């Protein structure tokens, strides 16, 4: 294998569901040794299907789990018991980061909160992902992606005008929190090269959702006007939305006046660009309805996919609206290695492309407890000790 950017980084991953696993998968994609420690019942998203991958041994995992856990090693541990916490402390020896999404206060109750761990492992970076943090009016309450979308305004700026709030079709808050957490961990690793010390990273779904409100939040903070759903149209740019053609809808992003004039010229309708109501972006926003009607009339006879390519090649950003299957099977997705096959598990590739230390999928998402003996042996446990842990149900070979 080629060297990877994070080779040598050791991550203990106590997270479940999506935000935490997505964070650690990003790190694992680029060489970090991520040890996924699951509770006796396993990560619950192993059951979030169909669809399921069923193996020859009868075990199965849902696509939801498979999509966020590649490149990791897996074991189990019952942290509710002192013996399980003792194993965790041995795993943390030499670890760079601990990532967890327990309810705030849980690890402190067990005596393994940040203060206790940092006293024993001063270089350890401890990243906690929670809904709202440990304090404040909502401190300690559970957070879920769609609920936080509702609470932070994201749902009210999604959907069609007048159509009511709509949950975004991708769990953007969970994914965004995972991305921010991965970035925060790497910032802390960099800072540690100066200070020699780890630190606590307090990541919340709530804060991430608000951070993702651009440009709605920026518009409100400047104007004082409440943002509303605009459908496919952009609140600040026109044209920047979908248009129908003879064959399919296409999205046209005419981000500046020059692109708008070029668009109209390519449609053989320079008269639209010359209209005084459409001279500038502010004019086009003020007369969005009339502008859209004029462009729709000019587009109606075109083959959408062919026209979109002509437009983008000429410098006018445009793309045919495609379903997920078409996007994943496109020639460019193949060229960019954005879909991979790992021992029969089809998975996405990494969008981070390094020139010298390429990352990406290299091992399939782990079966439950797949690497348990290997991990424990690597941390100094004998076969007899591993057998004793299993007999006491501190670790388990199968889900409870």
VOVEXLO-285251 format. One record per residue (C-alpha): residue in one letter; x, y, z. Coordinates in steps of 0.001 Angstrom, whole numbers, plus 500000, padded with zeros to 6 digits. Layout:
<pt residu="A" xx="X" yy="Y" zz="Z"/>
...
END
This chain:
<pt residu="X" xx="500000" yy="500000" zz="500000"/>
<pt residu="X" xx="501121" yy="503548" zz="499293"/>
<pt residu="X" xx="501869" yy="505700" zz="502330"/>
<pt residu="X" xx="498815" yy="507589" zz="503542"/>
<pt residu="X" xx="498590" yy="511020" zz="505099"/>
<pt residu="X" xx="497500" yy="509762" zz="508541"/>
<pt residu="X" xx="499579" yy="506599" zz="508791"/>
<pt residu="X" xx="500577" yy="506119" zz="512432"/>
<pt residu="X" xx="497572" yy="507934" zz="513898"/>
<pt residu="X" xx="495604" yy="505797" zz="516357"/>
<pt residu="X" xx="491921" yy="506564" zz="516970"/>
<pt residu="X" xx="489669" yy="504870" zz="519525"/>
<pt residu="X" xx="486125" yy="505191" zz="518196"/>
<pt residu="X" xx="483278" yy="504708" zz="520672"/>
<pt residu="X" xx="480675" yy="506317" zz="518399"/>
<pt residu="X" xx="477526" yy="504885" zz="516887"/>
<pt residu="X" xx="474974" yy="505859" zz="514220"/>
<pt residu="X" xx="476367" yy="508493" zz="511802"/>
<pt residu="X" xx="478104" yy="511728" zz="512866"/>
<pt residu="X" xx="480897" yy="510010" zz="514806"/>
<pt residu="X" xx="481364" yy="507042" zz="512455"/>
<pt residu="X" xx="481471" yy="509415" zz="509469"/>
<pt residu="X" xx="484185" yy="511453" zz="511212"/>
<pt residu="X" xx="486334" yy="508408" zz="511954"/>
<pt residu="X" xx="485796" yy="506964" zz="508470"/>
<pt residu="X" xx="487308" yy="510127" zz="506993"/>
<pt residu="X" xx="490369" yy="509622" zz="509182"/>
<pt residu="X" xx="490508" yy="505894" zz="508404"/>
<pt residu="X" xx="490334" yy="506603" zz="504661"/>
<pt residu="X" xx="493681" yy="508344" zz="504976"/>
<pt residu="X" xx="495569" yy="505813" zz="507043"/>
<pt residu="X" xx="494501" yy="506292" zz="510662"/>
<pt residu="X" xx="494144" yy="503041" zz="512601"/>
<pt residu="X" xx="490536" yy="503380" zz="513744"/>
<pt residu="X" xx="489468" yy="500846" zz="516369"/>
<pt residu="X" xx="485678" yy="500769" zz="516391"/>
<pt residu="X" xx="484563" yy="499723" zz="519871"/>
<pt residu="X" xx="480900" yy="498705" zz="519859"/>
<pt residu="X" xx="478598" yy="498043" zz="522822"/>
<pt residu="X" xx="477401" yy="494455" zz="523367"/>
<pt residu="X" xx="474317" yy="495050" zz="521224"/>
<pt residu="X" xx="476401" yy="496562" zz="518430"/>
<pt residu="X" xx="476022" yy="499792" zz="516503"/>
<pt residu="X" xx="472258" yy="500016" zz="515982"/>
<pt residu="X" xx="472572" yy="501147" zz="512384"/>
<pt residu="X" xx="473666" yy="497611" zz="511507"/>
<pt residu="X" xx="469877" yy="497024" zz="511621"/>
<pt residu="X" xx="468774" yy="500144" zz="509717"/>
<pt residu="X" xx="467640" yy="498427" zz="506540"/>
<pt residu="X" xx="466692" yy="497157" zz="504081"/>
<pt residu="X" xx="468790" yy="496904" zz="502076"/>
<pt residu="X" xx="471041" yy="494425" zz="503885"/>
<pt residu="X" xx="474260" yy="492660" zz="502943"/>
<pt residu="X" xx="473895" yy="489038" zz="504067"/>
<pt residu="X" xx="477071" yy="486958" zz="504256"/>
<pt residu="X" xx="477672" yy="483222" zz="503920"/>
<pt residu="X" xx="477947" yy="482864" zz="507709"/>
<pt residu="X" xx="474439" yy="484286" zz="508110"/>
<pt residu="X" xx="475454" yy="487652" zz="509541"/>
<pt residu="X" xx="474078" yy="490759" zz="507904"/>
<pt residu="X" xx="474555" yy="494502" zz="508016"/>
<pt residu="X" xx="472442" yy="497332" zz="506650"/>
<pt residu="X" xx="473691" yy="499657" zz="503947"/>
<pt residu="X" xx="473468" yy="502497" zz="506477"/>
<pt residu="X" xx="476257" yy="500879" zz="508504"/>
<pt residu="X" xx="478303" yy="499863" zz="505473"/>
<pt residu="X" xx="478331" yy="503418" zz="504132"/>
<pt residu="X" xx="480042" yy="504949" zz="507180"/>
<pt residu="X" xx="482416" yy="502316" zz="508573"/>
<pt residu="X" xx="484924" yy="501153" zz="505968"/>
<pt residu="X" xx="488645" yy="500888" zz="506719"/>
<pt residu="X" xx="488081" yy="500267" zz="510457"/>
<pt residu="X" xx="488866" yy="497423" zz="512847"/>
<pt residu="X" xx="486062" yy="496323" zz="515151"/>
<pt residu="X" xx="485705" yy="494867" zz="518615"/>
<pt residu="X" xx="483157" yy="494970" zz="521459"/>
<pt residu="X" xx="483304" yy="496225" zz="525019"/>
<pt residu="X" xx="480784" yy="496645" zz="527795"/>
<pt residu="X" xx="481779" yy="500033" zz="529200"/>
<pt residu="X" xx="479011" yy="499952" zz="531781"/>
<pt residu="X" xx="481179" yy="497500" zz="533748"/>
<pt residu="X" xx="484468" yy="498399" zz="535463"/>
<pt residu="X" xx="486269" yy="495539" zz="533707"/>
<pt residu="X" xx="485256" yy="496991" zz="530344"/>
<pt residu="X" xx="486545" yy="500410" zz="531291"/>
<pt residu="X" xx="489845" yy="498829" zz="532335"/>
<pt residu="X" xx="490182" yy="497381" zz="528822"/>
<pt residu="X" xx="489424" yy="500792" zz="527331"/>
<pt residu="X" xx="492269" yy="502330" zz="529305"/>
<pt residu="X" xx="494662" yy="499798" zz="527815"/>
<pt residu="X" xx="493370" yy="500588" zz="524340"/>
<pt residu="X" xx="493952" yy="504292" zz="524985"/>
<pt residu="X" xx="497626" yy="503741" zz="525746"/>
<pt residu="X" xx="499395" yy="505336" zz="522788"/>
<pt residu="X" xx="496154" yy="506553" zz="521203"/>
<pt residu="X" xx="496058" yy="509980" zz="519582"/>
<pt residu="X" xx="492329" yy="510585" zz="519872"/>
<pt residu="X" xx="489198" yy="509254" zz="521502"/>
<pt residu="X" xx="485950" yy="509966" zz="519660"/>
<pt residu="X" xx="482658" yy="509297" zz="521455"/>
<pt residu="X" xx="479011" yy="510309" zz="521319"/>
<pt residu="X" xx="477717" yy="509205" zz="524690"/>
<pt residu="X" xx="475216" yy="511439" zz="526421"/>
<pt residu="X" xx="477214" yy="514224" zz="528123"/>
<pt residu="X" xx="478115" yy="513173" zz="531627"/>
<pt residu="X" xx="478141" yy="509429" zz="530923"/>
<pt residu="X" xx="481901" yy="509009" zz="530775"/>
<pt residu="X" xx="482343" yy="511342" zz="533735"/>
<pt residu="X" xx="479941" yy="509156" zz="535730"/>
<pt residu="X" xx="482141" yy="506172" zz="534901"/>
<pt residu="X" xx="485312" yy="507998" zz="535905"/>
<pt residu="X" xx="486677" yy="508215" zz="532357"/>
<pt residu="X" xx="485757" yy="511777" zz="531400"/>
<pt residu="X" xx="488217" yy="514182" zz="529843"/>
<pt residu="X" xx="489800" yy="515364" zz="533082"/>
<pt residu="X" xx="490451" yy="511828" zz="534316"/>
<pt residu="X" xx="491750" yy="510654" zz="530928"/>
<pt residu="X" xx="493951" yy="513699" zz="530312"/>
<pt residu="X" xx="495617" yy="513218" zz="533695"/>
<pt residu="X" xx="496611" yy="509727" zz="532601"/>
<pt residu="X" xx="497117" yy="510450" zz="528886"/>
<pt residu="X" xx="498134" yy="514110" zz="528589"/>
<pt residu="X" xx="498570" yy="513924" zz="524810"/>
<pt residu="X" xx="495121" yy="512430" zz="524218"/>
<pt residu="X" xx="492640" yy="514411" zz="522122"/>
<pt residu="X" xx="489085" yy="513741" zz="523301"/>
<pt residu="X" xx="486323" yy="514599" zz="520821"/>
<pt residu="X" xx="482756" yy="514350" zz="522057"/>
<pt residu="X" xx="479840" yy="514607" zz="519624"/>
<pt residu="X" xx="476469" yy="515398" zz="521179"/>
<pt residu="X" xx="473192" yy="517040" zz="520291"/>
<pt residu="X" xx="473518" yy="520265" zz="522260"/>
<pt residu="X" xx="476543" yy="520018" zz="524546"/>
<pt residu="X" xx="476658" yy="519478" zz="528283"/>
<pt residu="X" xx="475278" yy="522819" zz="529498"/>
<pt residu="X" xx="473018" yy="525674" zz="528463"/>
<pt residu="X" xx="469207" yy="525588" zz="528141"/>
<pt residu="X" xx="469330" yy="522415" zz="526022"/>
<pt residu="X" xx="472460" yy="520919" zz="527564"/>
<pt residu="X" xx="472462" yy="517158" zz="527925"/>
<pt residu="X" xx="469403" yy="516585" zz="525760"/>
<pt residu="X" xx="469592" yy="514048" zz="522908"/>
<pt residu="X" xx="469970" yy="515335" zz="519373"/>
<pt residu="X" xx="468874" yy="513776" zz="516099"/>
<pt residu="X" xx="469611" yy="515070" zz="512614"/>
<pt residu="X" xx="466063" yy="515835" zz="511463"/>
<pt residu="X" xx="465036" yy="517242" zz="514850"/>
<pt residu="X" xx="468002" yy="519614" zz="514799"/>
<pt residu="X" xx="467199" yy="520542" zz="511190"/>
<pt residu="X" xx="463764" yy="521562" zz="512454"/>
<pt residu="X" xx="465072" yy="523486" zz="515465"/>
<pt residu="X" xx="467744" yy="525478" zz="513631"/>
<pt residu="X" xx="465791" yy="526738" zz="510623"/>
<pt residu="X" xx="467270" yy="524396" zz="508018"/>
<pt residu="X" xx="463872" yy="522853" zz="507249"/>
<pt residu="X" xx="462230" yy="526256" zz="506753"/>
<pt residu="X" xx="464639" yy="527256" zz="503973"/>
<pt residu="X" xx="464241" yy="523897" zz="502202"/>
<pt residu="X" xx="461394" yy="522980" zz="499865"/>
<pt residu="X" xx="459120" yy="524988" zz="497612"/>
<pt residu="X" xx="457819" yy="528480" zz="498466"/>
<pt residu="X" xx="454630" yy="528143" zz="500491"/>
<pt residu="X" xx="454991" yy="524381" zz="500664"/>
<pt residu="X" xx="455881" yy="524066" zz="504339"/>
<pt residu="X" xx="459153" yy="522988" zz="505991"/>
<pt residu="X" xx="460921" yy="520007" zz="504384"/>
<pt residu="X" xx="463635" yy="517787" zz="505833"/>
<pt residu="X" xx="466709" yy="517744" zz="503620"/>
<pt residu="X" xx="467061" yy="514470" zz="501753"/>
<pt residu="X" xx="470539" yy="513797" zz="503128"/>
<pt residu="X" xx="471341" yy="513867" zz="506883"/>
<pt residu="X" xx="473326" yy="517035" zz="506394"/>
<pt residu="X" xx="473655" yy="517851" zz="510109"/>
<pt residu="X" xx="475111" yy="514457" zz="511033"/>
<pt residu="X" xx="477440" yy="514478" zz="508035"/>
<pt residu="X" xx="478483" yy="518076" zz="508613"/>
<pt residu="X" xx="479200" yy="517365" zz="512282"/>
<pt residu="X" xx="481369" yy="514428" zz="511254"/>
<pt residu="X" xx="483285" yy="516608" zz="508821"/>
<pt residu="X" xx="483794" yy="519394" zz="511364"/>
<pt residu="X" xx="484846" yy="516838" zz="514000"/>
<pt residu="X" xx="487460" yy="515327" zz="511685"/>
<pt residu="X" xx="488775" yy="518814" zz="510934"/>
<pt residu="X" xx="488829" yy="519668" zz="514637"/>
<pt residu="X" xx="490787" yy="516526" zz="515487"/>
<pt residu="X" xx="493401" yy="517330" zz="512869"/>
<pt residu="X" xx="493653" yy="520916" zz="514169"/>
<pt residu="X" xx="494241" yy="519529" zz="517655"/>
<pt residu="X" xx="496886" yy="517116" zz="516341"/>
<pt residu="X" xx="498663" yy="520046" zz="514701"/>
<pt residu="X" xx="498444" yy="522201" zz="517840"/>
<pt residu="X" xx="499831" yy="519312" zz="519899"/>
<pt residu="X" xx="503088" yy="519495" zz="517939"/>
<pt residu="X" xx="503621" yy="522881" zz="519644"/>
<pt residu="X" xx="502177" yy="522309" zz="523115"/>
<pt residu="X" xx="502706" yy="518579" zz="523544"/>
<pt residu="X" xx="499211" yy="518389" zz="525033"/>
<pt residu="X" xx="495875" yy="517025" zz="523953"/>
<pt residu="X" xx="492595" yy="518829" zz="524467"/>
<pt residu="X" xx="488828" yy="518420" zz="524565"/>
<pt residu="X" xx="486742" yy="519071" zz="521413"/>
<pt residu="X" xx="483084" yy="519799" zz="522116"/>
<pt residu="X" xx="481168" yy="519134" zz="518872"/>
<pt residu="X" xx="477382" yy="519493" zz="518706"/>
<pt residu="X" xx="474771" yy="518897" zz="516035"/>
<pt residu="X" xx="473141" yy="522179" zz="517057"/>
<pt residu="X" xx="476232" yy="524310" zz="516404"/>
<pt residu="X" xx="476982" yy="522553" zz="513141"/>
<pt residu="X" xx="473439" yy="523078" zz="511854"/>
<pt residu="X" xx="473686" yy="526809" zz="512535"/>
<pt residu="X" xx="477131" yy="526910" zz="510900"/>
<pt residu="X" xx="475607" yy="525349" zz="507755"/>
<pt residu="X" xx="472966" yy="528084" zz="507395"/>
<pt residu="X" xx="474926" yy="530090" zz="504828"/>
<pt residu="X" xx="473750" yy="532255" zz="503126"/>
<pt residu="X" xx="470406" yy="532290" zz="504972"/>
<pt residu="X" xx="471998" yy="533314" zz="508282"/>
<pt residu="X" xx="474230" yy="535941" zz="506647"/>
<pt residu="X" xx="471225" yy="537394" zz="504804"/>
<pt residu="X" xx="469188" yy="537608" zz="508015"/>
<pt residu="X" xx="472015" yy="539025" zz="510109"/>
<pt residu="X" xx="472471" yy="541861" zz="507602"/>
<pt residu="X" xx="468870" yy="542562" zz="506577"/>
<pt residu="X" xx="466848" yy="541492" zz="509614"/>
<pt residu="X" xx="464390" yy="539733" zz="507291"/>
<pt residu="X" xx="463424" yy="536126" zz="507966"/>
<pt residu="X" xx="464698" yy="533793" zz="505200"/>
<pt residu="X" xx="462129" yy="531578" zz="503497"/>
<pt residu="X" xx="462207" yy="528557" zz="501214"/>
<pt residu="X" xx="462941" yy="529430" zz="497593"/>
<pt residu="X" xx="462746" yy="525963" zz="496066"/>
<pt residu="X" xx="465497" yy="525440" zz="493531"/>
<pt residu="X" xx="466078" yy="529175" zz="493166"/>
<pt residu="X" xx="468956" yy="530886" zz="494966"/>
<pt residu="X" xx="468000" yy="533763" zz="497291"/>
<pt residu="X" xx="470928" yy="535931" zz="496140"/>
<pt residu="X" xx="471637" yy="534957" zz="492509"/>
<pt residu="X" xx="469571" yy="534794" zz="489306"/>
<pt residu="X" xx="469446" yy="532731" zz="487198"/>
<pt residu="X" xx="470413" yy="529980" zz="489644"/>
<pt residu="X" xx="467729" yy="527270" zz="489478"/>
<pt residu="X" xx="466229" yy="524448" zz="487424"/>
<pt residu="X" xx="464648" yy="524961" zz="484024"/>
<pt residu="X" xx="462632" yy="522507" zz="481914"/>
<pt residu="X" xx="463826" yy="521425" zz="478466"/>
<pt residu="X" xx="462427" yy="519050" zz="475867"/>
<pt residu="X" xx="464101" yy="516029" zz="477507"/>
<pt residu="X" xx="464909" yy="516784" zz="481161"/>
<pt residu="X" xx="465310" yy="519509" zz="483734"/>
<pt residu="X" xx="468667" yy="521246" zz="483851"/>
<pt residu="X" xx="470184" yy="523476" zz="486502"/>
<pt residu="X" xx="471690" yy="526730" zz="485265"/>
<pt residu="X" xx="473951" yy="528758" zz="487576"/>
<pt residu="X" xx="474456" yy="532130" zz="485929"/>
<pt residu="X" xx="476505" yy="533538" zz="488772"/>
<pt residu="X" xx="477458" yy="536839" zz="487151"/>
<pt residu="X" xx="476367" yy="539234" zz="484427"/>
<pt residu="X" xx="478907" yy="537943" zz="481918"/>
<pt residu="X" xx="477676" yy="534381" zz="482283"/>
<pt residu="X" xx="474088" yy="535538" zz="481816"/>
<pt residu="X" xx="474935" yy="537322" zz="478593"/>
<pt residu="X" xx="476844" yy="534264" zz="477355"/>
<pt residu="X" xx="473890" yy="532020" zz="478236"/>
<pt residu="X" xx="471510" yy="534159" zz="476233"/>
<pt residu="X" xx="473915" yy="534267" zz="473295"/>
<pt residu="X" xx="474256" yy="530470" zz="473267"/>
<pt residu="X" xx="470461" yy="530212" zz="473233"/>
<pt residu="X" xx="470337" yy="532647" zz="470271"/>
<pt residu="X" xx="468380" yy="535058" zz="472457"/>
<pt residu="X" xx="470645" yy="538074" zz="473007"/>
<pt residu="X" xx="467473" yy="540145" zz="473364"/>
<pt residu="X" xx="466883" yy="538617" zz="476816"/>
<pt residu="X" xx="470288" yy="539777" zz="478049"/>
<pt residu="X" xx="469699" yy="543225" zz="476513"/>
<pt residu="X" xx="466409" yy="543755" zz="478360"/>
<pt residu="X" xx="466882" yy="546501" zz="480983"/>
<pt residu="X" xx="465037" yy="544451" zz="483607"/>
<pt residu="X" xx="467748" yy="541790" zz="483376"/>
<pt residu="X" xx="470885" yy="543933" zz="483097"/>
<pt residu="X" xx="472373" yy="543123" zz="486511"/>
<pt residu="X" xx="471991" yy="540375" zz="489091"/>
<pt residu="X" xx="469980" yy="542736" zz="491312"/>
<pt residu="X" xx="467681" yy="543501" zz="488364"/>
<pt residu="X" xx="467210" yy="539825" zz="487618"/>
<pt residu="X" xx="466376" yy="539088" zz="491253"/>
<pt residu="X" xx="463789" yy="541886" zz="491223"/>
<pt residu="X" xx="462239" yy="540485" zz="488026"/>
<pt residu="X" xx="462918" yy="536795" zz="488618"/>
<pt residu="X" xx="459500" yy="535625" zz="487367"/>
<pt residu="X" xx="459750" yy="537417" zz="484029"/>
<pt residu="X" xx="463367" yy="536323" zz="483566"/>
<pt residu="X" xx="462511" yy="532687" zz="484224"/>
<pt residu="X" xx="459595" yy="532812" zz="481801"/>
<pt residu="X" xx="461809" yy="534237" zz="479058"/>
<pt residu="X" xx="464549" yy="531638" zz="479600"/>
<pt residu="X" xx="462052" yy="528785" zz="479825"/>
<pt residu="X" xx="460639" yy="529802" zz="476449"/>
<pt residu="X" xx="464161" yy="529808" zz="474991"/>
<pt residu="X" xx="464997" yy="526389" zz="476462"/>
<pt residu="X" xx="461851" yy="524433" zz="475701"/>
<pt residu="X" xx="463016" yy="522976" zz="472379"/>
<pt residu="X" xx="466486" yy="521851" zz="473501"/>
<pt residu="X" xx="467835" yy="518448" zz="474488"/>
<pt residu="X" xx="468661" yy="519165" zz="478124"/>
<pt residu="X" xx="471637" yy="516843" zz="478617"/>
<pt residu="X" xx="473285" yy="517935" zz="475373"/>
<pt residu="X" xx="472651" yy="521608" zz="476059"/>
<pt residu="X" xx="474003" yy="521399" zz="479615"/>
<pt residu="X" xx="477309" yy="520058" zz="478321"/>
<pt residu="X" xx="477506" yy="522776" zz="475672"/>
<pt residu="X" xx="476801" yy="525445" zz="478267"/>
<pt residu="X" xx="479344" yy="524299" zz="480824"/>
<pt residu="X" xx="481999" yy="523818" zz="478144"/>
<pt residu="X" xx="481364" yy="527426" zz="477098"/>
<pt residu="X" xx="481769" yy="528710" zz="480639"/>
<pt residu="X" xx="478143" yy="528802" zz="481782"/>
<pt residu="X" xx="477749" yy="526400" zz="484760"/>
<pt residu="X" xx="474925" yy="523989" zz="483981"/>
<pt residu="X" xx="474071" yy="520355" zz="484546"/>
<pt residu="X" xx="471299" yy="517906" zz="483732"/>
<pt residu="X" xx="469283" yy="516845" zz="486787"/>
<pt residu="X" xx="470162" yy="513178" zz="487346"/>
<pt residu="X" xx="468915" yy="510515" zz="489768"/>
<pt residu="X" xx="471398" yy="509015" zz="492248"/>
<pt residu="X" xx="471962" yy="505825" zz="490244"/>
<pt residu="X" xx="472886" yy="507759" zz="487110"/>
<pt residu="X" xx="475275" yy="509989" zz="489056"/>
<pt residu="X" xx="477057" yy="507035" zz="490681"/>
<pt residu="X" xx="477373" yy="505220" zz="487364"/>
<pt residu="X" xx="478558" yy="508231" zz="485384"/>
<pt residu="X" xx="481806" yy="508157" zz="483447"/>
<pt residu="X" xx="483226" yy="510998" zz="485522"/>
<pt residu="X" xx="482410" yy="509277" zz="488831"/>
<pt residu="X" xx="484329" yy="506237" zz="487541"/>
<pt residu="X" xx="487221" yy="508421" zz="486401"/>
<pt residu="X" xx="487396" yy="510081" zz="489841"/>
<pt residu="X" xx="487275" yy="506683" zz="491623"/>
<pt residu="X" xx="484191" yy="507718" zz="493585"/>
<pt residu="X" xx="482757" yy="504182" zz="493699"/>
<pt residu="X" xx="484794" yy="501195" zz="494850"/>
<pt residu="X" xx="484227" yy="497488" zz="495458"/>
<pt residu="X" xx="485596" yy="496061" zz="498719"/>
<pt residu="X" xx="485170" yy="492305" zz="498797"/>
<pt residu="X" xx="481682" yy="492572" zz="497362"/>
<pt residu="X" xx="480705" yy="495719" zz="499260"/>
<pt residu="X" xx="480208" yy="498655" zz="496901"/>
<pt residu="X" xx="481110" yy="501881" zz="498643"/>
<pt residu="X" xx="481848" yy="505500" zz="497887"/>
<pt residu="X" xx="485392" yy="506709" zz="497405"/>
<pt residu="X" xx="487049" yy="509620" zz="499164"/>
<pt residu="X" xx="486710" yy="513136" zz="497732"/>
<pt residu="X" xx="490123" yy="514091" zz="499204"/>
<pt residu="X" xx="492706" yy="513419" zz="496497"/>
<pt residu="X" xx="496353" yy="513709" zz="497589"/>
<pt residu="X" xx="499169" yy="513745" zz="495058"/>
<pt residu="X" xx="501678" yy="511730" zz="497135"/>
<pt residu="X" xx="499656" yy="509976" zz="499834"/>
<pt residu="X" xx="496435" yy="508789" zz="498220"/>
<pt residu="X" xx="493647" yy="507678" zz="500519"/>
<pt residu="X" xx="490336" yy="505975" zz="499979"/>
<pt residu="X" xx="488619" yy="502633" zz="500496"/>
<pt residu="X" xx="490931" yy="499688" zz="501184"/>
<pt residu="X" xx="489048" yy="497341" zz="503543"/>
<pt residu="X" xx="485382" yy="496464" zz="503842"/>
<pt residu="X" xx="483296" yy="497701" zz="506783"/>
<pt residu="X" xx="483989" yy="495292" zz="509662"/>
<pt residu="X" xx="481675" yy="492547" zz="510793"/>
<pt residu="X" xx="480673" yy="492693" zz="514442"/>
<pt residu="X" xx="483741" yy="491941" zz="516616"/>
<pt residu="X" xx="485693" yy="490931" zz="513512"/>
<pt residu="X" xx="489102" yy="492085" zz="514775"/>
<pt residu="X" xx="488570" yy="491550" zz="518493"/>
<pt residu="X" xx="491326" yy="489008" zz="519166"/>
<pt residu="X" xx="493755" yy="490827" zz="516868"/>
<pt residu="X" xx="493214" yy="494163" zz="518637"/>
<pt residu="X" xx="493423" yy="492766" zz="522151"/>
<pt residu="X" xx="496504" yy="490689" zz="521348"/>
<pt residu="X" xx="498108" yy="493819" zz="519959"/>
<pt residu="X" xx="497467" yy="495526" zz="523308"/>
<pt residu="X" xx="499160" yy="492817" zz="525342"/>
<pt residu="X" xx="496282" yy="490484" zz="526178"/>
<pt residu="X" xx="496985" yy="486756" zz="526244"/>
<pt residu="X" xx="494645" yy="484135" zz="524799"/>
<pt residu="X" xx="493642" yy="483189" zz="528349"/>
<pt residu="X" xx="492832" yy="486787" zz="529254"/>
<pt residu="X" xx="490779" yy="487215" zz="526088"/>
<pt residu="X" xx="488889" yy="484007" zz="526858"/>
<pt residu="X" xx="488209" yy="485261" zz="530392"/>
<pt residu="X" xx="486879" yy="488580" zz="529105"/>
<pt residu="X" xx="484570" yy="486689" zz="526770"/>
<pt residu="X" xx="483432" yy="484315" zz="529508"/>
<pt residu="X" xx="482569" yy="487321" zz="531702"/>
<pt residu="X" xx="480778" yy="488949" zz="528726"/>
<pt residu="X" xx="482978" yy="492026" zz="528880"/>
<pt residu="X" xx="483532" yy="491330" zz="525180"/>
<pt residu="X" xx="481241" yy="489307" zz="522943"/>
<pt residu="X" xx="481746" yy="487298" zz="519736"/>
<pt residu="X" xx="478145" yy="487909" zz="518650"/>
<pt residu="X" xx="475614" yy="490690" zz="519225"/>
<pt residu="X" xx="473585" yy="490635" zz="522392"/>
END
